[in-house]
Amino acid sequence: MAKCKGNKGRRRVSFVYHGKPGEKVFLAGDFNDWDTEKKPMLDKDGEGTYSCICLLSPGQYEYKFFVDGIWFLDACCPNINANEFGSHNNFIEVE
């Protein structure tokens, strides 16, 4: 789930994905043009908890996790919007 902290107009937003060790996990959203390789998430302890931080300006952003070539919703985020592909995206509001 995403969490926001202050930083001069832009906010540090932490994203966390809980999966299996050894997966290739990327964060993709409208803040990075849905690029599935631009924002890798790291499993620092090797136990399947992947994380990354983005600096985002205030606003609403949609996102998903791209794991081993498959899209996944953020199970820890209750905010969901329907998308144009007949599935859903998570969204966060950065204040």
MOCOR-V617883 format. One line per field, one symbol per residue. ss: DSSP state (2 for helix, 1 for strand, 0 for the rest). burial: # if it has 9 or more other ideal C-beta (glycine too) atoms within 8 Angstrom, else .. A space follows every 10 residues. Layout:
# MOCOR-V617883
ss: ???
burial: ???
This chain:
# MOCOR-V617883
ss: 0011100001 1111111100 0000111112 2200000001 0100000011 1111111011 1111111001 1100000001 1100000111 11110
burial: .#.#...... #######... ..#.#####. .#......#. #.#....### ##.#.#.... #######... .###..#..# #.#.....## ##.#.
